[in-house]
Amino acid sequence: MHGALKMSAAVGRVLSQQMRQSLKVLKSLAGKKNRCFSASVPIPKEGSVSNNEQKSVNRGKSADPLECRFMYPEFLPDPKPEYRNSLREKLERADMMARRSKIDIPEFYVGSILAVTVSDPHAPGKSNRFVGICIKRSGCGLRANFILRNVVDNQGVEVLYELYDPTIQKIDCLRLEKRLDNELLYLRDAPEEYSTFSFDMEPEIIPEGTPVPVNDLKVTLKPQPWLEKWERKDLKGVRDIVVNQKREMKAKAALKPWEKYDLMKIYRETIPEEEQKEIFAEVYSDLHNLEITRQKMKRQRTFIRPKKSG
C-alpha cells in the first residue's frame, strides 16, 4: 500500500512538471511580440509606412487586412465547424510564415503561368522544373495546393503541388494574371493551344502599383464527350457550349437559382468578415515586410541596359 502511494505521488509530480513546462512554452510564445500568431500585432496604417515602401508593394498595400484574402487565401481556415481548431490554426499560420521566410512564394491566381522547381533525386541536376498554367487552387493552411497544366509532346500533363511542400525549391510567377472563372479545369477538354507554354518562357514584368490584369479569353471546347458536364456550370471563360436538347433540359432542371439567397449555406461555406480581420491582423505585418523584401530583391535582379542618347 505504501509503495502504491509513493508511485502515485511520483506520477503526480511528473505530470505536474510536464504541465508547468507546457504552460511556460505557451506563455513564452504568447509573450513574444511581433509573432505571426500573436493577436495583438497592430495593423500598419498608410501613414506609418514610408512612401518608398508603399511604392515598392504591388498589391495589398492597403491597411485593410481583408485585401489579403485574395493574395493569400490559404491563411483562411476551412469553414466547416468539425475541422476548426483555433490553436492548430495559429500554429499552422506560424509554420506557414516560417516557410515563407525561407522560400519566396509569389502572388499568383488561377490563370497565372508558374514555374516550380522541386528537388528530385532521380533528375540529372537533382532538381526538376515544370512550367504550366494554374488551373486550380484549393486547400487551406499547410494543406493548400495548386495544379499546373501544360502540354508536353502533344500530351496534357498536370502536376499537383503542395504550396508549403519542403521539397519545393523555387516558385516563379512568369505571367501574373487572372481569368474569368475560379477554376480552369475545362482546359482538359479544350484544344491544346490553350494549355501549351514554353519551358523557356521569360517572366513578364508588371509595373509596380498596377492592378492584376484579367484575361478575358474565352475558350472553345472540343466536341463531346467531355470529362465533366460543363453545361451545368456557370462558366464565363467558355464560348457557346452547345449540347443536345436532352442534356440542355437536364442542365436547366439541375439549376438551383435559389442558393444565392440561402444565407445559412453562404454562412457555412465562408469565414465571417470579423474573423478574417482577426486572422490577417496576426500575419499582416510579416506578410507586408516579406512583400517589401521581395520587391527589393526583384529590383536588384532586374537590370535595364541604358540607351544611347542622340
DRENDO-1510 file (C-alpha; in Angstrom, 1 decimal, always signed):
<recs>
REC; n; res; u; v; w
REC; 1; MET; +0.0; +0.0; +0.0 .
REC; 2; HIS; +2.8; +2.3; +0.9 .
REC; 3; GLY; +4.6; +1.6; -2.4 .
REC; 4; ALA; +1.5; +2.3; -4.4 .
REC; 5; LEU; +1.1; +5.7; -2.7 .
REC; 6; LYS; +4.8; +6.5; -3.5 .
REC; 7; MET; +4.2; +5.5; -7.1 .
REC; 8; SER; +1.1; +7.7; -7.5 .
REC; 9; ALA; +2.9; +10.6; -5.9 .
REC; 10; ALA; +5.8; +10.2; -8.3 .
REC; 11; VAL; +3.4; +10.1; -11.3 .
REC; 12; GLY; +1.6; +13.2; -10.0 .
REC; 13; ARG; +5.0; +15.1; -9.7 .
REC; 14; VAL; +5.9; +14.1; -13.3 .
REC; 15; LEU; +2.5; +15.2; -14.7 .
REC; 16; SER; +2.6; +18.5; -12.8 .
REC; 17; GLN; +6.1; +19.1; -14.1 .
REC; 18; GLN; +5.0; +18.5; -17.7 .
REC; 19; MET; +2.1; +20.8; -17.3 .
REC; 20; ARG; +4.3; +23.5; -15.9 .
REC; 21; GLN; +6.7; +23.2; -18.8 .
REC; 22; SER; +3.8; +23.3; -21.3 .
REC; 23; LEU; +2.4; +26.4; -19.6 .
REC; 24; LYS; +5.8; +28.1; -19.8 .
REC; 25; VAL; +6.1; +27.3; -23.5 .
REC; 26; LEU; +2.6; +28.8; -24.2 .
REC; 27; LYS; +3.4; +31.9; -22.1 .
REC; 28; SER; +6.7; +32.4; -23.9 .
REC; 29; LEU; +5.0; +32.1; -27.3 .
REC; 30; ALA; +2.2; +34.4; -26.3 .
REC; 31; GLY; +4.5; +36.9; -24.7 .
REC; 32; LYS; +6.8; +37.4; -27.7 .
REC; 33; LYS; +5.9; +40.5; -29.7 .
REC; 34; ASN; +5.6; +40.7; -33.5 .
REC; 35; ARG; +5.0; +36.9; -33.7 .
REC; 36; CYS; +2.7; +35.9; -36.6 .
REC; 37; PHE; +0.3; +34.1; -34.3 .
REC; 38; SER; +0.0; +37.0; -31.8 .
REC; 39; ALA; -3.4; +38.5; -31.8 .
REC; 40; SER; -2.0; +41.8; -30.5 .
REC; 41; VAL; +0.1; +42.6; -33.6 .
REC; 42; PRO; -1.1; +46.0; -34.9 .
REC; 43; ILE; -2.0; +46.5; -38.5 .
REC; 44; PRO; +0.2; +49.1; -40.1 .
REC; 45; LYS; -1.6; +52.1; -41.4 .
REC; 46; GLU; -0.9; +54.1; -44.5 .
REC; 47; GLY; +0.7; +57.0; -42.6 .
REC; 48; SER; +3.1; +54.7; -40.6 .
REC; 49; VAL; +4.8; +53.4; -43.8 .
REC; 50; SER; +7.2; +55.4; -45.8 .
REC; 51; ASN; +6.4; +56.5; -49.4 .
REC; 52; ASN; +9.2; +54.3; -50.8 .
REC; 53; GLU; +7.9; +51.2; -49.1 .
REC; 54; GLN; +4.4; +51.9; -50.2 .
REC; 55; LYS; +5.5; +52.2; -53.8 .
REC; 56; SER; +7.5; +49.0; -53.6 .
REC; 57; VAL; +4.4; +46.9; -53.0 .
REC; 58; ASN; +2.3; +46.0; -56.0 .
REC; 59; ARG; -0.8; +44.8; -54.2 .
REC; 60; GLY; -2.0; +44.6; -50.6 .
REC; 61; LYS; -0.6; +48.0; -49.6 .
REC; 62; SER; -4.0; +48.9; -48.1 .
REC; 63; ALA; -4.2; +48.8; -44.3 .
REC; 64; ASP; -7.3; +46.7; -44.5 .
REC; 65; PRO; -6.3; +43.1; -43.9 .
REC; 66; LEU; -9.3; +41.9; -45.9 .
REC; 67; GLU; -7.4; +42.8; -49.1 .
REC; 68; CYS; -5.1; +39.9; -48.3 .
REC; 69; ARG; -7.7; +37.3; -48.6 .
REC; 70; PHE; -7.3; +37.3; -52.4 .
REC; 71; MET; -3.5; +37.3; -52.3 .
REC; 72; TYR; -3.1; +34.7; -49.5 .
REC; 73; PRO; -6.3; +32.6; -49.5 .
REC; 74; GLU; -4.6; +29.7; -47.8 .
REC; 75; PHE; -4.4; +31.6; -44.5 .
REC; 76; LEU; -8.2; +31.4; -44.1 .
REC; 77; PRO; -9.2; +28.1; -42.3 .
REC; 78; ASP; -11.7; +25.5; -43.5 .
REC; 79; PRO; -15.1; +26.9; -42.8 .
REC; 80; LYS; -16.5; +23.5; -41.7 .
REC; 81; PRO; -17.0; +23.6; -38.0 .
REC; 82; GLU; -15.8; +20.0; -37.5 .
REC; 83; TYR; -12.4; +20.9; -38.9 .
REC; 84; ARG; -11.9; +24.1; -36.8 .
REC; 85; ASN; -9.3; +24.3; -34.0 .
REC; 86; SER; -8.0; +27.7; -33.1 .
REC; 87; LEU; -4.8; +26.5; -31.6 .
REC; 88; ARG; -3.9; +24.3; -34.6 .
REC; 89; GLU; -4.8; +27.1; -36.9 .
REC; 90; LYS; -2.4; +29.6; -35.1 .
REC; 91; LEU; +0.4; +27.0; -35.1 .
REC; 92; GLU; -0.2; +26.4; -38.8 .
REC; 93; ARG; +0.0; +30.1; -39.6 .
REC; 94; ALA; +3.3; +30.3; -37.7 .
REC; 95; ASP; +4.7; +27.4; -39.7 .
REC; 96; MET; +3.5; +29.0; -42.9 .
REC; 97; MET; +5.2; +32.3; -42.1 .
REC; 98; ALA; +8.4; +30.4; -41.2 .
REC; 99; ARG; +8.3; +28.6; -44.6 .
REC; 100; ARG; +7.7; +31.9; -46.4 .
REC; 101; SER; +10.7; +33.4; -44.7 .
REC; 102; LYS; +12.9; +30.6; -46.3 .
REC; 103; ILE; +11.3; +30.5; -49.8 .
REC; 104; ASP; +9.8; +33.2; -52.0 .
REC; 105; ILE; +6.1; +32.3; -52.6 .
REC; 106; PRO; +4.9; +35.0; -55.1 .
REC; 107; GLU; +1.4; +36.2; -55.6 .
REC; 108; PHE; -0.5; +34.2; -58.1 .
REC; 109; TYR; -4.0; +33.3; -59.1 .
REC; 110; VAL; -5.9; +30.8; -61.2 .
REC; 111; GLY; -4.8; +31.6; -64.7 .
REC; 112; SER; -1.2; +32.7; -63.8 .
REC; 113; ILE; +1.7; +31.0; -65.5 .
REC; 114; LEU; +4.1; +29.5; -62.9 .
REC; 115; ALA; +7.4; +27.7; -62.9 .
REC; 116; VAL; +8.0; +25.4; -60.0 .
REC; 117; THR; +11.4; +23.8; -59.2 .
REC; 118; VAL; +11.4; +20.8; -56.9 .
REC; 119; SER; +14.2; +18.6; -55.6 .
REC; 120; ASP; +14.3; +15.3; -57.4 .
REC; 121; PRO; +17.0; +12.7; -56.5 .
REC; 122; HIS; +16.4; +10.9; -59.9 .
REC; 123; ALA; +16.9; +14.0; -62.0 .
REC; 124; PRO; +20.3; +14.8; -63.6 .
REC; 125; GLY; +20.7; +18.0; -61.7 .
REC; 126; LYS; +18.8; +16.7; -58.6 .
REC; 127; SER; +16.0; +19.1; -59.4 .
REC; 128; ASN; +13.1; +19.2; -61.7 .
REC; 129; ARG; +11.4; +22.3; -63.2 .
REC; 130; PHE; +7.9; +22.4; -64.5 .
REC; 131; VAL; +6.1; +25.3; -66.3 .
REC; 132; GLY; +2.3; +25.5; -66.6 .
REC; 133; ILE; -0.8; +27.4; -66.1 .
REC; 134; CYS; -2.6; +27.3; -62.7 .
REC; 135; ILE; -6.0; +25.7; -63.3 .
REC; 136; LYS; -7.0; +25.2; -59.7 .
REC; 137; ARG; -6.1; +26.4; -56.3 .
REC; 138; SER; -7.6; +24.8; -53.2 .
REC; 139; GLY; -7.0; +23.7; -49.7 .
REC; 140; CYS; -6.2; +25.8; -46.6 .
REC; 141; GLY; -3.4; +26.1; -44.2 .
REC; 142; LEU; -0.5; +23.7; -44.7 .
REC; 143; ARG; -2.7; +21.6; -46.9 .
REC; 144; ALA; -3.0; +24.3; -49.6 .
REC; 145; ASN; -2.3; +23.1; -53.1 .
REC; 146; PHE; -2.4; +24.1; -56.7 .
REC; 147; ILE; -2.5; +22.3; -60.1 .
REC; 148; LEU; -0.3; +23.3; -63.1 .
REC; 149; ARG; -1.2; +22.2; -66.6 .
REC; 150; ASN; +1.0; +22.1; -69.7 .
REC; 151; VAL; +1.1; +20.1; -73.0 .
REC; 152; VAL; +4.3; +18.2; -73.4 .
REC; 153; ASP; +4.8; +16.1; -76.6 .
REC; 154; ASN; +1.2; +16.6; -77.6 .
REC; 155; GLN; +0.1; +15.1; -74.2 .
REC; 156; GLY; -1.6; +17.1; -71.5 .
REC; 157; VAL; +0.4; +16.9; -68.2 .
REC; 158; GLU; -0.9; +18.1; -64.9 .
REC; 159; VAL; +1.1; +18.3; -61.6 .
REC; 160; LEU; -0.4; +18.9; -58.2 .
REC; 161; TYR; +1.9; +20.8; -55.8 .
REC; 162; GLU; +1.6; +21.3; -52.1 .
REC; 163; LEU; +2.2; +25.0; -51.6 .
REC; 164; TYR; +4.2; +24.5; -48.5 .
REC; 165; ASP; +6.0; +21.3; -49.5 .
REC; 166; PRO; +9.6; +21.4; -48.2 .
REC; 167; THR; +10.8; +19.8; -51.5 .
REC; 168; ILE; +9.9; +22.9; -53.4 .
REC; 169; GLN; +13.0; +24.9; -54.1 .
REC; 170; LYS; +11.6; +27.8; -56.1 .
REC; 171; ILE; +8.3; +29.2; -57.4 .
REC; 172; ASP; +8.4; +31.8; -60.2 .
REC; 173; CYS; +5.4; +33.7; -61.5 .
REC; 174; LEU; +6.1; +34.1; -65.2 .
REC; 175; ARG; +2.9; +35.8; -66.0 .
REC; 176; LEU; +0.6; +37.3; -63.3 .
REC; 177; GLU; -3.0; +37.4; -64.4 .
REC; 178; LYS; -6.5; +36.3; -63.6 .
REC; 179; ARG; -9.2; +34.5; -65.6 .
REC; 180; LEU; -12.9; +34.9; -65.7 .
REC; 181; ASP; -13.5; +31.6; -63.7 .
REC; 182; ASN; -12.2; +30.4; -60.4 .
REC; 183; GLU; -11.2; +27.1; -61.9 .
REC; 184; LEU; -9.9; +26.2; -65.4 .
REC; 185; LEU; -10.5; +22.5; -65.3 .
REC; 186; TYR; -12.3; +22.8; -68.6 .
REC; 187; LEU; -8.9; +23.2; -70.3 .
REC; 188; ARG; -8.8; +19.4; -70.2 .
REC; 189; ASP; -11.5; +19.4; -72.9 .
REC; 190; ALA; -10.1; +22.4; -74.8 .
REC; 191; PRO; -7.7; +22.4; -77.7 .
REC; 192; GLU; -4.0; +22.0; -76.8 .
REC; 193; GLU; -3.1; +25.5; -77.8 .
REC; 194; TYR; -4.8; +26.9; -74.7 .
REC; 195; SER; -2.6; +24.8; -72.4 .
REC; 196; THR; +0.8; +24.9; -74.2 .
REC; 197; PHE; +3.6; +27.0; -72.8 .
REC; 198; SER; +7.3; +27.0; -73.4 .
REC; 199; PHE; +9.6; +25.8; -70.7 .
REC; 200; ASP; +12.0; +28.6; -71.7 .
REC; 201; MET; +9.4; +31.3; -71.1 .
REC; 202; GLU; +10.8; +34.5; -69.7 .
REC; 203; PRO; +9.0; +36.2; -66.8 .
REC; 204; GLU; +6.8; +39.2; -67.7 .
REC; 205; ILE; +7.4; +42.2; -65.5 .
REC; 206; ILE; +4.4; +44.3; -64.5 .
REC; 207; PRO; +4.9; +47.9; -63.4 .
REC; 208; GLU; +4.6; +48.4; -59.7 .
REC; 209; GLY; +1.3; +49.6; -58.4 .
REC; 210; THR; -0.7; +48.4; -61.3 .
REC; 211; PRO; -3.7; +46.0; -60.6 .
REC; 212; VAL; -3.6; +42.4; -61.6 .
REC; 213; PRO; -4.6; +42.1; -65.3 .
REC; 214; VAL; -7.7; +40.0; -66.0 .
REC; 215; ASN; -7.5; +37.8; -69.2 .
REC; 216; ASP; -11.0; +37.7; -70.7 .
REC; 217; LEU; -10.1; +34.9; -73.1 .
REC; 218; LYS; -13.0; +32.6; -74.0 .
REC; 219; VAL; -12.1; +29.0; -74.7 .
REC; 220; THR; -13.8; +26.9; -77.3 .
REC; 221; LEU; -14.2; +23.3; -76.1 .
REC; 222; LYS; -13.6; +20.2; -78.2 .
REC; 223; PRO; -16.5; +18.1; -79.5 .
REC; 224; GLN; -18.1; +15.7; -77.0 .
REC; 225; PRO; -17.5; +13.5; -75.0 .
REC; 226; TRP; -16.2; +15.7; -72.2 .
REC; 227; LEU; -14.8; +14.8; -68.8 .
REC; 228; GLU; -17.5; +16.7; -67.0 .
REC; 229; LYS; -20.9; +18.2; -67.7 .
REC; 230; TRP; -19.7; +21.7; -68.3 .
REC; 231; GLU; -23.1; +22.9; -69.4 .
REC; 232; ARG; -24.3; +22.6; -65.8 .
REC; 233; LYS; -21.7; +25.1; -64.6 .
REC; 234; ASP; -21.8; +28.8; -64.9 .
REC; 235; LEU; -18.6; +29.2; -66.9 .
REC; 236; LYS; -17.7; +32.7; -68.1 .
REC; 237; GLY; -14.5; +31.7; -69.9 .
REC; 238; VAL; -16.1; +29.2; -72.3 .
REC; 239; ARG; -17.6; +30.2; -75.6 .
REC; 240; ASP; -21.0; +28.9; -76.5 .
REC; 241; ILE; -21.4; +25.4; -75.0 .
REC; 242; VAL; -23.6; +23.5; -77.5 .
REC; 243; VAL; -25.3; +20.3; -76.3 .
REC; 244; ASN; -28.3; +18.3; -77.5 .
REC; 245; GLN; -31.8; +19.1; -76.3 .
REC; 246; LYS; -31.9; +16.3; -73.8 .
REC; 247; ARG; -28.7; +17.4; -72.0 .
REC; 248; GLU; -29.9; +21.0; -72.1 .
REC; 249; MET; -33.2; +20.1; -70.4 .
REC; 250; LYS; -31.3; +18.2; -67.7 .
REC; 251; ALA; -29.0; +21.1; -67.2 .
REC; 252; LYS; -31.9; +23.5; -66.7 .
REC; 253; ALA; -33.6; +21.0; -64.3 .
REC; 254; ALA; -30.4; +20.8; -62.3 .
REC; 255; LEU; -30.2; +24.6; -61.8 .
REC; 256; LYS; -30.5; +25.9; -58.2 .
REC; 257; PRO; -31.0; +29.7; -58.6 .
REC; 258; TRP; -32.3; +30.0; -55.0 .
REC; 259; GLU; -28.9; +29.1; -53.5 .
REC; 260; LYS; -27.6; +32.6; -53.9 .
REC; 261; TYR; -30.4; +33.7; -51.4 .
REC; 262; ASP; -29.6; +30.9; -48.9 .
REC; 263; LEU; -27.9; +32.8; -46.2 .
REC; 264; MET; -27.2; +29.8; -44.0 .
REC; 265; LYS; -25.5; +28.0; -46.9 .
REC; 266; ILE; -23.3; +31.0; -47.5 .
REC; 267; TYR; -22.5; +31.3; -43.8 .
REC; 268; ARG; -21.5; +27.6; -43.6 .
REC; 269; GLU; -19.2; +27.9; -46.6 .
REC; 270; THR; -17.4; +31.2; -45.7 .
REC; 271; ILE; -15.4; +32.7; -42.9 .
REC; 272; PRO; -17.1; +35.7; -41.3 .
REC; 273; GLU; -15.6; +39.1; -42.0 .
REC; 274; GLU; -14.7; +39.8; -38.4 .
REC; 275; GLU; -12.8; +36.5; -38.1 .
REC; 276; GLN; -11.0; +37.3; -41.4 .
REC; 277; LYS; -9.8; +40.6; -40.0 .
REC; 278; GLU; -8.6; +38.9; -36.8 .
REC; 279; ILE; -6.7; +36.2; -38.8 .
REC; 280; PHE; -4.9; +38.6; -41.2 .
REC; 281; ALA; -4.2; +41.0; -38.3 .
REC; 282; GLU; -1.9; +38.4; -36.9 .
REC; 283; VAL; +0.2; +37.9; -40.1 .
REC; 284; TYR; -0.3; +41.3; -41.9 .
REC; 285; SER; +2.9; +42.9; -40.7 .
REC; 286; ASP; +5.1; +39.9; -41.5 .
REC; 287; LEU; +3.5; +39.5; -44.9 .
REC; 288; HIS; +3.9; +43.2; -45.6 .
REC; 289; ASN; +7.6; +43.0; -44.7 .
REC; 290; LEU; +8.2; +39.9; -46.8 .
REC; 291; GLU; +6.5; +41.6; -49.8 .
REC; 292; ILE; +8.8; +44.7; -49.4 .
REC; 293; THR; +11.8; +42.4; -49.3 .
REC; 294; ARG; +10.7; +40.5; -52.3 .
REC; 295; GLN; +10.2; +43.8; -54.3 .
REC; 296; LYS; +13.7; +45.0; -53.3 .
REC; 297; MET; +15.2; +41.7; -54.4 .
REC; 298; LYS; +13.3; +41.9; -57.7 .
REC; 299; ARG; +14.7; +45.4; -58.4 .
REC; 300; GLN; +18.2; +44.2; -57.7 .
REC; 301; ARG; +17.8; +41.3; -60.1 .
REC; 302; THR; +16.2; +43.4; -62.8 .
REC; 303; PHE; +18.8; +45.3; -65.0 .
REC; 304; ILE; +17.7; +47.6; -67.8 .
REC; 305; ARG; +20.5; +48.4; -70.3 .
REC; 306; PRO; +20.8; +52.2; -70.7 .
REC; 307; LYS; +20.2; +53.5; -74.2 .
REC; 308; LYS; +22.5; +55.9; -76.0 .
REC; 309; SER; +21.2; +59.4; -76.2 .
REC; 310; GLY; +21.2; +61.2; -79.5 .
</recs>
